[in-house]
Amino acid sequence: IETIAIREAVHAMKSLDDLRTRLGSGRRVFALFHPLLPDQPLVILHVSLQDEIPASMTPVLESSEEEGAHPSVATFYSISSLQPGLAGVGLGE
């Protein structure tokens, strides 16, 4: 979790509240690992579940799923390579 917070490159986290939001209800975080680095994620992908396609980043970064909600849109809003040695390597293809 600390690695995710420190190395987020697209939408930097300003506080632990940002991290709580990104790991809260209505959110998903996916990680890509390699067997040679089992405890170090290579890539982190953040997803926000929404009721509609967002018109800006504001609702994506601030929103969370309400109890009993059934979102119909998954908004992929951040993908970060967490290993400096992989800079320039295309991992999102």
PDB file as gemmi writes it, atoms N, CA and C in Angstrom:
CRYST1    1.000    1.000    1.000  90.00  90.00  90.00 P 1                      
ATOM      1  N   ILE A   1       0.842  -1.191   0.000  1.00  0.00           N  
ATOM      2  CA  ILE A   1       0.000   0.000   0.000  1.00  0.00           C  
ATOM      3  C   ILE A   1       0.882   1.247   0.000  1.00  0.00           C  
ATOM      4  N   GLU A   2       1.926   1.246   0.791  1.00  0.00           N  
ATOM      5  CA  GLU A   2       2.818   2.406   0.843  1.00  0.00           C  
ATOM      6  C   GLU A   2       3.469   2.641  -0.520  1.00  0.00           C  
ATOM      7  N   THR A   3       3.844   1.580  -1.205  1.00  0.00           N  
ATOM      8  CA  THR A   3       4.446   1.700  -2.527  1.00  0.00           C  
ATOM      9  C   THR A   3       3.480   2.363  -3.495  1.00  0.00           C  
ATOM     10  N   ILE A   4       2.219   1.980  -3.431  1.00  0.00           N  
ATOM     11  CA  ILE A   4       1.200   2.583  -4.299  1.00  0.00           C  
ATOM     12  C   ILE A   4       1.116   4.086  -4.039  1.00  0.00           C  
ATOM     13  N   ALA A   5       1.075   4.468  -2.786  1.00  0.00           N  
ATOM     14  CA  ALA A   5       0.929   5.885  -2.426  1.00  0.00           C  
ATOM     15  C   ALA A   5       2.152   6.706  -2.838  1.00  0.00           C  
ATOM     16  N   ILE A   6       3.327   6.191  -2.602  1.00  0.00           N  
ATOM     17  CA  ILE A   6       4.554   6.947  -2.862  1.00  0.00           C  
ATOM     18  C   ILE A   6       4.858   7.070  -4.348  1.00  0.00           C  
ATOM     19  N   ARG A   7       4.626   6.017  -5.102  1.00  0.00           N  
ATOM     20  CA  ARG A   7       5.070   5.988  -6.498  1.00  0.00           C  
ATOM     21  C   ARG A   7       3.979   6.317  -7.510  1.00  0.00           C  
ATOM     22  N   GLU A   8       2.800   6.690  -7.076  1.00  0.00           N  
ATOM     23  CA  GLU A   8       1.732   7.083  -8.008  1.00  0.00           C  
ATOM     24  C   GLU A   8       2.223   8.249  -8.854  1.00  0.00           C  
ATOM     25  N   ALA A   9       2.251   8.068 -10.177  1.00  0.00           N  
ATOM     26  CA  ALA A   9       2.841   9.072 -11.059  1.00  0.00           C  
ATOM     27  C   ALA A   9       1.815   9.933 -11.790  1.00  0.00           C  
ATOM     28  N   VAL A  10       0.611   9.462 -11.965  1.00  0.00           N  
ATOM     29  CA  VAL A  10      -0.365  10.177 -12.785  1.00  0.00           C  
ATOM     30  C   VAL A  10      -1.152  11.195 -11.962  1.00  0.00           C  
ATOM     31  N   HIS A  11      -1.775  10.747 -10.881  1.00  0.00           N  
ATOM     32  CA  HIS A  11      -2.544  11.625  -9.992  1.00  0.00           C  
ATOM     33  C   HIS A  11      -1.946  11.480  -8.600  1.00  0.00           C  
ATOM     34  N   ALA A  12      -0.962  12.306  -8.310  1.00  0.00           N  
ATOM     35  CA  ALA A  12      -0.241  12.209  -7.042  1.00  0.00           C  
ATOM     36  C   ALA A  12      -1.192  12.295  -5.854  1.00  0.00           C  
ATOM     37  N   MET A  13      -0.886  11.543  -4.821  1.00  0.00           N  
ATOM     38  CA  MET A  13      -1.696  11.554  -3.605  1.00  0.00           C  
ATOM     39  C   MET A  13      -1.178  12.629  -2.669  1.00  0.00           C  
ATOM     40  N   LYS A  14      -2.096  13.463  -2.182  1.00  0.00           N  
ATOM     41  CA  LYS A  14      -1.723  14.567  -1.303  1.00  0.00           C  
ATOM     42  C   LYS A  14      -1.729  14.167   0.164  1.00  0.00           C  
ATOM     43  N   SER A  15      -2.514  13.133   0.491  1.00  0.00           N  
ATOM     44  CA  SER A  15      -2.634  12.731   1.887  1.00  0.00           C  
ATOM     45  C   SER A  15      -3.132  11.293   1.958  1.00  0.00           C  
ATOM     46  N   LEU A  16      -3.211  10.786   3.174  1.00  0.00           N  
ATOM     47  CA  LEU A  16      -3.768   9.443   3.365  1.00  0.00           C  
ATOM     48  C   LEU A  16      -5.241   9.397   2.996  1.00  0.00           C  
ATOM     49  N   ASP A  17      -5.939  10.533   3.064  1.00  0.00           N  
ATOM     50  CA  ASP A  17      -7.345  10.565   2.647  1.00  0.00           C  
ATOM     51  C   ASP A  17      -7.477  10.219   1.169  1.00  0.00           C  
ATOM     52  N   ASP A  18      -6.549  10.695   0.342  1.00  0.00           N  
ATOM     53  CA  ASP A  18      -6.553  10.337  -1.079  1.00  0.00           C  
ATOM     54  C   ASP A  18      -6.408   8.830  -1.242  1.00  0.00           C  
ATOM     55  N   LEU A  19      -5.520   8.239  -0.480  1.00  0.00           N  
ATOM     56  CA  LEU A  19      -5.313   6.792  -0.549  1.00  0.00           C  
ATOM     57  C   LEU A  19      -6.559   6.045  -0.093  1.00  0.00           C  
ATOM     58  N   ARG A  20      -7.183   6.506   0.978  1.00  0.00           N  
ATOM     59  CA  ARG A  20      -8.419   5.858   1.468  1.00  0.00           C  
ATOM     60  C   ARG A  20      -9.511   5.907   0.394  1.00  0.00           C  
ATOM     61  N   THR A  21      -9.624   7.046  -0.287  1.00  0.00           N  
ATOM     62  CA  THR A  21     -10.623   7.177  -1.350  1.00  0.00           C  
ATOM     63  C   THR A  21     -10.336   6.192  -2.469  1.00  0.00           C  
ATOM     64  N   ARG A  22      -9.085   6.093  -2.866  1.00  0.00           N  
ATOM     65  CA  ARG A  22      -8.722   5.221  -3.985  1.00  0.00           C  
ATOM     66  C   ARG A  22      -8.831   3.735  -3.661  1.00  0.00           C  
ATOM     67  N   LEU A  23      -8.851   3.409  -2.384  1.00  0.00           N  
ATOM     68  CA  LEU A  23      -8.994   2.005  -1.994  1.00  0.00           C  
ATOM     69  C   LEU A  23     -10.389   1.724  -1.427  1.00  0.00           C  
ATOM     70  N   GLY A  24     -11.280   2.712  -1.481  1.00  0.00           N  
ATOM     71  CA  GLY A  24     -12.599   2.589  -0.875  1.00  0.00           C  
ATOM     72  C   GLY A  24     -13.623   1.915  -1.762  1.00  0.00           C  
ATOM     73  N   SER A  25     -14.842   1.971  -1.292  1.00  0.00           N  
ATOM     74  CA  SER A  25     -15.977   1.408  -2.012  1.00  0.00           C  
ATOM     75  C   SER A  25     -16.112   2.093  -3.370  1.00  0.00           C  
ATOM     76  N   GLY A  26     -16.428   1.345  -4.391  1.00  0.00           N  
ATOM     77  CA  GLY A  26     -16.576   1.904  -5.725  1.00  0.00           C  
ATOM     78  C   GLY A  26     -15.256   2.081  -6.448  1.00  0.00           C  
ATOM     79  N   ARG A  27     -14.212   1.506  -5.908  1.00  0.00           N  
ATOM     80  CA  ARG A  27     -12.884   1.595  -6.505  1.00  0.00           C  
ATOM     81  C   ARG A  27     -12.300   0.208  -6.645  1.00  0.00           C  
ATOM     82  N   ARG A  28     -11.418   0.082  -7.594  1.00  0.00           N  
ATOM     83  CA  ARG A  28     -10.655  -1.143  -7.749  1.00  0.00           C  
ATOM     84  C   ARG A  28      -9.214  -0.746  -8.052  1.00  0.00           C  
ATOM     85  N   VAL A  29      -8.275  -1.487  -7.520  1.00  0.00           N  
ATOM     86  CA  VAL A  29      -6.861  -1.279  -7.810  1.00  0.00           C  
ATOM     87  C   VAL A  29      -6.305  -2.635  -8.250  1.00  0.00           C  
ATOM     88  N   PHE A  30      -5.699  -2.644  -9.426  1.00  0.00           N  
ATOM     89  CA  PHE A  30      -5.115  -3.861  -9.967  1.00  0.00           C  
ATOM     90  C   PHE A  30      -3.610  -3.694 -10.033  1.00  0.00           C  
ATOM     91  N   ALA A  31      -2.893  -4.763  -9.799  1.00  0.00           N  
ATOM     92  CA  ALA A  31      -1.437  -4.723  -9.823  1.00  0.00           C  
ATOM     93  C   ALA A  31      -0.907  -5.831 -10.729  1.00  0.00           C  
ATOM     94  N   LEU A  32       0.160  -5.513 -11.447  1.00  0.00           N  
ATOM     95  CA  LEU A  32       0.857  -6.475 -12.290  1.00  0.00           C  
ATOM     96  C   LEU A  32       2.162  -6.833 -11.585  1.00  0.00           C  
ATOM     97  N   PHE A  33       2.356  -8.133 -11.349  1.00  0.00           N  
ATOM     98  CA  PHE A  33       3.554  -8.617 -10.669  1.00  0.00           C  
ATOM     99  C   PHE A  33       4.333  -9.537 -11.600  1.00  0.00           C  
ATOM    100  N   HIS A  34       5.594  -9.748 -11.275  1.00  0.00           N  
ATOM    101  CA  HIS A  34       6.431 -10.695 -12.004  1.00  0.00           C  
ATOM    102  C   HIS A  34       7.019 -11.665 -10.979  1.00  0.00           C  
ATOM    103  N   PRO A  35       7.166 -12.946 -11.335  1.00  0.00           N  
ATOM    104  CA  PRO A  35       7.687 -13.926 -10.383  1.00  0.00           C  
ATOM    105  C   PRO A  35       9.054 -13.575  -9.788  1.00  0.00           C  
ATOM    106  N   LEU A  36       9.876 -12.820 -10.517  1.00  0.00           N  
ATOM    107  CA  LEU A  36      11.193 -12.465  -9.989  1.00  0.00           C  
ATOM    108  C   LEU A  36      11.145 -11.324  -8.964  1.00  0.00           C  
ATOM    109  N   LEU A  37      10.040 -10.607  -8.922  1.00  0.00           N  
ATOM    110  CA  LEU A  37       9.839  -9.535  -7.938  1.00  0.00           C  
ATOM    111  C   LEU A  37       8.475  -9.740  -7.268  1.00  0.00           C  
ATOM    112  N   PRO A  38       8.293 -10.815  -6.539  1.00  0.00           N  
ATOM    113  CA  PRO A  38       6.960 -11.163  -6.032  1.00  0.00           C  
ATOM    114  C   PRO A  38       6.366 -10.158  -5.052  1.00  0.00           C  
ATOM    115  N   ASP A  39       7.189  -9.362  -4.387  1.00  0.00           N  
ATOM    116  CA  ASP A  39       6.680  -8.400  -3.402  1.00  0.00           C  
ATOM    117  C   ASP A  39       6.680  -6.967  -3.912  1.00  0.00           C  
ATOM    118  N   GLN A  40       7.020  -6.769  -5.176  1.00  0.00           N  
ATOM    119  CA  GLN A  40       7.111  -5.429  -5.752  1.00  0.00           C  
ATOM    120  C   GLN A  40       6.229  -5.346  -6.996  1.00  0.00           C  
ATOM    121  N   PRO A  41       5.131  -4.599  -6.942  1.00  0.00           N  
ATOM    122  CA  PRO A  41       4.301  -4.480  -8.149  1.00  0.00           C  
ATOM    123  C   PRO A  41       5.045  -3.733  -9.247  1.00  0.00           C  
ATOM    124  N   LEU A  42       4.861  -4.179 -10.490  1.00  0.00           N  
ATOM    125  CA  LEU A  42       5.464  -3.511 -11.637  1.00  0.00           C  
ATOM    126  C   LEU A  42       4.598  -2.348 -12.092  1.00  0.00           C  
ATOM    127  N   VAL A  43       3.302  -2.576 -12.111  1.00  0.00           N  
ATOM    128  CA  VAL A  43       2.340  -1.585 -12.590  1.00  0.00           C  
ATOM    129  C   VAL A  43       1.123  -1.606 -11.678  1.00  0.00           C  
ATOM    130  N   ILE A  44       0.560  -0.415 -11.450  1.00  0.00           N  
ATOM    131  CA  ILE A  44      -0.681  -0.289 -10.685  1.00  0.00           C  
ATOM    132  C   ILE A  44      -1.701   0.416 -11.572  1.00  0.00           C  
ATOM    133  N   LEU A  45      -2.910  -0.104 -11.618  1.00  0.00           N  
ATOM    134  CA  LEU A  45      -4.007   0.468 -12.394  1.00  0.00           C  
ATOM    135  C   LEU A  45      -5.138   0.811 -11.439  1.00  0.00           C  
ATOM    136  N   HIS A  46      -5.603   2.065 -11.472  1.00  0.00           N  
ATOM    137  CA  HIS A  46      -6.712   2.517 -10.625  1.00  0.00           C  
ATOM    138  C   HIS A  46      -7.984   2.614 -11.463  1.00  0.00           C  
ATOM    139  N   VAL A  47      -9.100   2.141 -10.896  1.00  0.00           N  
ATOM    140  CA  VAL A  47     -10.389   2.146 -11.575  1.00  0.00           C  
ATOM    141  C   VAL A  47     -11.439   2.712 -10.634  1.00  0.00           C  
ATOM    142  N   SER A  48     -12.296   3.566 -11.180  1.00  0.00           N  
ATOM    143  CA  SER A  48     -13.426   4.111 -10.426  1.00  0.00           C  
ATOM    144  C   SER A  48     -14.707   3.599 -11.064  1.00  0.00           C  
ATOM    145  N   LEU A  49     -15.600   3.046 -10.264  1.00  0.00           N  
ATOM    146  CA  LEU A  49     -16.885   2.559 -10.760  1.00  0.00           C  
ATOM    147  C   LEU A  49     -17.890   3.699 -10.675  1.00  0.00           C  
ATOM    148  N   GLN A  50     -18.545   3.998 -11.803  1.00  0.00           N  
ATOM    149  CA  GLN A  50     -19.433   5.155 -11.928  1.00  0.00           C  
ATOM    150  C   GLN A  50     -20.795   4.743 -12.480  1.00  0.00           C  
ATOM    151  N   ASP A  51     -21.764   5.636 -12.303  1.00  0.00           N  
ATOM    152  CA  ASP A  51     -23.087   5.428 -12.887  1.00  0.00           C  
ATOM    153  C   ASP A  51     -23.145   5.880 -14.342  1.00  0.00           C  
ATOM    154  N   GLU A  52     -22.248   6.808 -14.710  1.00  0.00           N  
ATOM    155  CA  GLU A  52     -22.219   7.325 -16.074  1.00  0.00           C  
ATOM    156  C   GLU A  52     -20.786   7.710 -16.433  1.00  0.00           C  
ATOM    157  N   ILE A  53     -20.548   7.933 -17.718  1.00  0.00           N  
ATOM    158  CA  ILE A  53     -19.219   8.335 -18.163  1.00  0.00           C  
ATOM    159  C   ILE A  53     -18.952   9.737 -17.628  1.00  0.00           C  
ATOM    160  N   PRO A  54     -17.871   9.919 -16.875  1.00  0.00           N  
ATOM    161  CA  PRO A  54     -17.596  11.237 -16.285  1.00  0.00           C  
ATOM    162  C   PRO A  54     -17.168  12.250 -17.347  1.00  0.00           C  
ATOM    163  N   ALA A  55     -17.544  13.513 -17.131  1.00  0.00           N  
ATOM    164  CA  ALA A  55     -17.184  14.590 -18.056  1.00  0.00           C  
ATOM    165  C   ALA A  55     -15.845  15.211 -17.693  1.00  0.00           C  
ATOM    166  N   SER A  56     -15.357  14.970 -16.474  1.00  0.00           N  
ATOM    167  CA  SER A  56     -14.080  15.507 -16.035  1.00  0.00           C  
ATOM    168  C   SER A  56     -13.483  14.567 -14.986  1.00  0.00           C  
ATOM    169  N   MET A  57     -12.281  14.868 -14.544  1.00  0.00           N  
ATOM    170  CA  MET A  57     -11.619  14.045 -13.543  1.00  0.00           C  
ATOM    171  C   MET A  57     -12.141  14.294 -12.129  1.00  0.00           C  
ATOM    172  N   THR A  58     -12.765  15.430 -11.892  1.00  0.00           N  
ATOM    173  CA  THR A  58     -13.229  15.768 -10.543  1.00  0.00           C  
ATOM    174  C   THR A  58     -14.120  14.684  -9.945  1.00  0.00           C  
ATOM    175  N   PRO A  59     -15.184  14.245 -10.620  1.00  0.00           N  
ATOM    176  CA  PRO A  59     -16.010  13.199  -9.997  1.00  0.00           C  
ATOM    177  C   PRO A  59     -15.296  11.854  -9.865  1.00  0.00           C  
ATOM    178  N   VAL A  60     -14.332  11.602 -10.729  1.00  0.00           N  
ATOM    179  CA  VAL A  60     -13.590  10.348 -10.668  1.00  0.00           C  
ATOM    180  C   VAL A  60     -12.701  10.314  -9.427  1.00  0.00           C  
ATOM    181  N   LEU A  61     -12.017  11.414  -9.165  1.00  0.00           N  
ATOM    182  CA  LEU A  61     -11.097  11.456  -8.035  1.00  0.00           C  
ATOM    183  C   LEU A  61     -11.808  11.619  -6.694  1.00  0.00           C  
ATOM    184  N   GLU A  62     -13.020  12.165  -6.681  1.00  0.00           N  
ATOM    185  CA  GLU A  62     -13.722  12.431  -5.427  1.00  0.00           C  
ATOM    186  C   GLU A  62     -14.809  11.423  -5.096  1.00  0.00           C  
ATOM    187  N   SER A  63     -15.332  10.733  -6.070  1.00  0.00           N  
ATOM    188  CA  SER A  63     -16.512   9.902  -5.835  1.00  0.00           C  
ATOM    189  C   SER A  63     -16.193   8.562  -5.206  1.00  0.00           C  
ATOM    190  N   SER A  64     -17.210   7.994  -4.609  1.00  0.00           N  
ATOM    191  CA  SER A  64     -17.142   6.622  -4.134  1.00  0.00           C  
ATOM    192  C   SER A  64     -18.535   6.024  -4.288  1.00  0.00           C  
ATOM    193  N   GLU A  65     -18.574   4.751  -4.438  1.00  0.00           N  
ATOM    194  CA  GLU A  65     -19.829   4.043  -4.664  1.00  0.00           C  
ATOM    195  C   GLU A  65     -20.717   4.111  -3.429  1.00  0.00           C  
ATOM    196  N   GLU A  66     -21.981   4.422  -3.652  1.00  0.00           N  
ATOM    197  CA  GLU A  66     -22.940   4.444  -2.551  1.00  0.00           C  
ATOM    198  C   GLU A  66     -23.423   3.031  -2.259  1.00  0.00           C  
ATOM    199  N   GLU A  67     -23.828   2.805  -1.024  1.00  0.00           N  
ATOM    200  CA  GLU A  67     -24.332   1.500  -0.602  1.00  0.00           C  
ATOM    201  C   GLU A  67     -25.504   1.093  -1.493  1.00  0.00           C  
ATOM    202  N   GLY A  68     -25.456  -0.102  -2.046  1.00  0.00           N  
ATOM    203  CA  GLY A  68     -26.538  -0.618  -2.881  1.00  0.00           C  
ATOM    204  C   GLY A  68     -26.496  -0.134  -4.319  1.00  0.00           C  
ATOM    205  N   ALA A  69     -25.514   0.677  -4.682  1.00  0.00           N  
ATOM    206  CA  ALA A  69     -25.410   1.191  -6.049  1.00  0.00           C  
ATOM    207  C   ALA A  69     -24.967   0.071  -6.994  1.00  0.00           C  
ATOM    208  N   HIS A  70     -25.365   0.208  -8.248  1.00  0.00           N  
ATOM    209  CA  HIS A  70     -24.981  -0.751  -9.283  1.00  0.00           C  
ATOM    210  C   HIS A  70     -24.364   0.021 -10.443  1.00  0.00           C  
ATOM    211  N   PRO A  71     -23.090   0.386 -10.325  1.00  0.00           N  
ATOM    212  CA  PRO A  71     -22.453   1.189 -11.374  1.00  0.00           C  
ATOM    213  C   PRO A  71     -22.400   0.435 -12.695  1.00  0.00           C  
ATOM    214  N   SER A  72     -22.439   1.195 -13.788  1.00  0.00           N  
ATOM    215  CA  SER A  72     -22.414   0.594 -15.115  1.00  0.00           C  
ATOM    216  C   SER A  72     -21.173   0.997 -15.918  1.00  0.00           C  
ATOM    217  N   VAL A  73     -20.304   1.841 -15.340  1.00  0.00           N  
ATOM    218  CA  VAL A  73     -19.116   2.317 -16.037  1.00  0.00           C  
ATOM    219  C   VAL A  73     -17.887   2.103 -15.160  1.00  0.00           C  
ATOM    220  N   ALA A  74     -16.849   1.542 -15.742  1.00  0.00           N  
ATOM    221  CA  ALA A  74     -15.556   1.428 -15.062  1.00  0.00           C  
ATOM    222  C   ALA A  74     -14.613   2.420 -15.736  1.00  0.00           C  
ATOM    223  N   THR A  75     -14.179   3.426 -14.982  1.00  0.00           N  
ATOM    224  CA  THR A  75     -13.300   4.466 -15.514  1.00  0.00           C  
ATOM    225  C   THR A  75     -11.865   4.183 -15.081  1.00  0.00           C  
ATOM    226  N   PHE A  76     -11.017   3.852 -16.060  1.00  0.00           N  
ATOM    227  CA  PHE A  76      -9.609   3.627 -15.792  1.00  0.00           C  
ATOM    228  C   PHE A  76      -8.943   4.994 -15.785  1.00  0.00           C  
ATOM    229  N   TYR A  77      -8.482   5.451 -14.623  1.00  0.00           N  
ATOM    230  CA  TYR A  77      -8.003   6.823 -14.544  1.00  0.00           C  
ATOM    231  C   TYR A  77      -6.527   6.961 -14.206  1.00  0.00           C  
ATOM    232  N   SER A  78      -5.841   5.902 -13.929  1.00  0.00           N  
ATOM    233  CA  SER A  78      -4.418   6.028 -13.636  1.00  0.00           C  
ATOM    234  C   SER A  78      -3.731   4.685 -13.829  1.00  0.00           C  
ATOM    235  N   ILE A  79      -2.646   4.713 -14.569  1.00  0.00           N  
ATOM    236  CA  ILE A  79      -1.800   3.530 -14.688  1.00  0.00           C  
ATOM    237  C   ILE A  79      -0.364   4.009 -14.504  1.00  0.00           C  
ATOM    238  N   SER A  80       0.312   3.444 -13.532  1.00  0.00           N  
ATOM    239  CA  SER A  80       1.664   3.880 -13.191  1.00  0.00           C  
ATOM    240  C   SER A  80       2.614   2.701 -13.153  1.00  0.00           C  
ATOM    241  N   SER A  81       3.769   2.888 -13.783  1.00  0.00           N  
ATOM    242  CA  SER A  81       4.859   1.929 -13.672  1.00  0.00           C  
ATOM    243  C   SER A  81       5.601   2.261 -12.387  1.00  0.00           C  
ATOM    244  N   LEU A  82       5.728   1.302 -11.490  1.00  0.00           N  
ATOM    245  CA  LEU A  82       6.315   1.555 -10.188  1.00  0.00           C  
ATOM    246  C   LEU A  82       7.792   1.207 -10.100  1.00  0.00           C  
ATOM    247  N   GLN A  83       8.336   0.651 -11.146  1.00  0.00           N  
ATOM    248  CA  GLN A  83       9.750   0.266 -11.145  1.00  0.00           C  
ATOM    249  C   GLN A  83      10.527   1.182 -12.083  1.00  0.00           C  
ATOM    250  N   PRO A  84      11.435   2.009 -11.563  1.00  0.00           N  
ATOM    251  CA  PRO A  84      12.177   2.958 -12.404  1.00  0.00           C  
ATOM    252  C   PRO A  84      12.938   2.289 -13.539  1.00  0.00           C  
ATOM    253  N   GLY A  85      13.369   1.075 -13.361  1.00  0.00           N  
ATOM    254  CA  GLY A  85      14.107   0.365 -14.396  1.00  0.00           C  
ATOM    255  C   GLY A  85      13.260   0.024 -15.605  1.00  0.00           C  
ATOM    256  N   LEU A  86      11.946   0.162 -15.488  1.00  0.00           N  
ATOM    257  CA  LEU A  86      11.050  -0.117 -16.603  1.00  0.00           C  
ATOM    258  C   LEU A  86      10.620   1.142 -17.342  1.00  0.00           C  
ATOM    259  N   ALA A  87      11.226   2.276 -17.013  1.00  0.00           N  
ATOM    260  CA  ALA A  87      10.881   3.544 -17.673  1.00  0.00           C  
ATOM    261  C   ALA A  87      11.054   3.398 -19.187  1.00  0.00           C  
ATOM    262  N   GLY A  88      10.053   3.786 -19.927  1.00  0.00           N  
ATOM    263  CA  GLY A  88      10.104   3.715 -21.386  1.00  0.00           C  
ATOM    264  C   GLY A  88       9.625   2.387 -21.955  1.00  0.00           C  
ATOM    265  N   VAL A  89       9.393   1.405 -21.107  1.00  0.00           N  
ATOM    266  CA  VAL A  89       8.912   0.103 -21.570  1.00  0.00           C  
ATOM    267  C   VAL A  89       7.386   0.149 -21.596  1.00  0.00           C  
ATOM    268  N   GLY A  90       6.785  -0.143 -22.734  1.00  0.00           N  
ATOM    269  CA  GLY A  90       5.325  -0.132 -22.845  1.00  0.00           C  
ATOM    270  C   GLY A  90       4.709  -1.325 -22.137  1.00  0.00           C  
ATOM    271  N   LEU A  91       4.006  -1.083 -21.044  1.00  0.00           N  
ATOM    272  CA  LEU A  91       3.386  -2.178 -20.288  1.00  0.00           C  
ATOM    273  C   LEU A  91       1.864  -2.174 -20.385  1.00  0.00           C  
ATOM    274  N   GLY A  92       1.290  -1.183 -21.033  1.00  0.00           N  
ATOM    275  CA  GLY A  92      -0.164  -1.093 -21.084  1.00  0.00           C  
ATOM    276  C   GLY A  92      -0.771  -1.539 -22.401  1.00  0.00           C  
ATOM    277  N   GLU A  93      -0.050  -2.321 -23.167  1.00  0.00           N  
ATOM    278  CA  GLU A  93      -0.540  -2.719 -24.487  1.00  0.00           C  
ATOM    279  C   GLU A  93      -1.228  -4.070 -24.458  1.00  0.00           C  
TER     280      GLU A  93                                                      
END                                                                             
